[in-house]
Structure formats: C-alpha cells, structure tokens
C-alpha cells in the first residue's frame, strides 16, 4: 500500500509539472492567446486598409472626379487653359 501511495504522488507531481511547464502549459496557452489577439488586431488594421483601397479603386473606376483629383495632386496637371501650375521646390541645404 505504501508503494501505491508513493507512485500516485509521483504521478501527481509529474502531471503538475506538465501542466505548469510542459507543452500546453498555462503559460504557453496564455502566450498563444496573446499572439492570437495581436494577430487579430493586425488583421483588422489590414482589412480596414484593404477596404479603403477597394473603395478608392471603385471610385477611380466609376467617376471622373477621382481621376481628375489624382491627376491634379500627383501629376500636377491642370484643367483649364487659364490655370497656372506652380511647383515649389524646397532648398534641402537650409534644413
């Protein structure tokens, strides 16, 4: 009977060690849970960015106003003959 109690105690200790320090331990589960939360947050940010880009693509495909705005802001194009385009170049030496 004494040996059975000793074996059960050793088995209990071994199972406790696995629960606290082995694979699937509390600390590992907590770490994985934090990693999942972090990945979900990153996925949410990327999804918002993708939605924004999809809306911009849709706007560019459907309307001329978005194309005109892009041409003016990114390419420096003008619409009317009497408009004047000014480009200001900053001096990098004085910075």
RATAKA-V666979 format. One record per residue. N is the residue number from 1. RES is the residue in one letter. BURIAL is + if it has 24 or more other C-alpha atoms within 12 Angstrom, else -. Layout:
N/RES/BURIAL  N/RES/BURIAL
//
This chain:
1/X/-  2/X/-  3/X/-  4/X/-  5/X/-  6/X/-  7/X/-  8/X/-  9/X/-  10/X/-  11/X/-  12/X/-  13/X/-  14/X/-  15/X/-  16/X/-  17/X/-  18/X/-  19/X/-  20/X/-  21/X/-  22/X/-  23/X/-  24/X/-  25/X/-  26/X/-  27/X/-  28/X/-  29/X/-  30/X/-  31/X/-  32/X/-  33/X/-  34/X/-  35/X/-  36/X/-  37/X/-  38/X/-  39/X/-  40/X/-  41/X/-  42/X/-  43/X/-  44/X/-  45/X/-  46/X/-  47/X/-  48/X/-  49/X/-  50/X/-  51/X/-  52/X/-  53/X/-  54/X/-  55/X/-  56/X/-  57/X/-  58/X/-  59/X/-  60/X/-  61/X/-  62/X/-  63/X/-  64/X/-  65/X/-  66/X/-  67/X/-  68/X/-  69/X/-  70/X/-  71/X/-  72/X/-  73/X/-  74/X/-  75/X/-  76/X/-  77/X/-  78/X/-  79/X/-  80/X/-  81/X/-  82/X/-  83/X/-  84/X/-  85/X/-  86/X/-  87/X/-  88/X/-  89/X/-  90/X/-  91/X/-  92/X/-  93/X/-  94/X/-  95/X/-
//
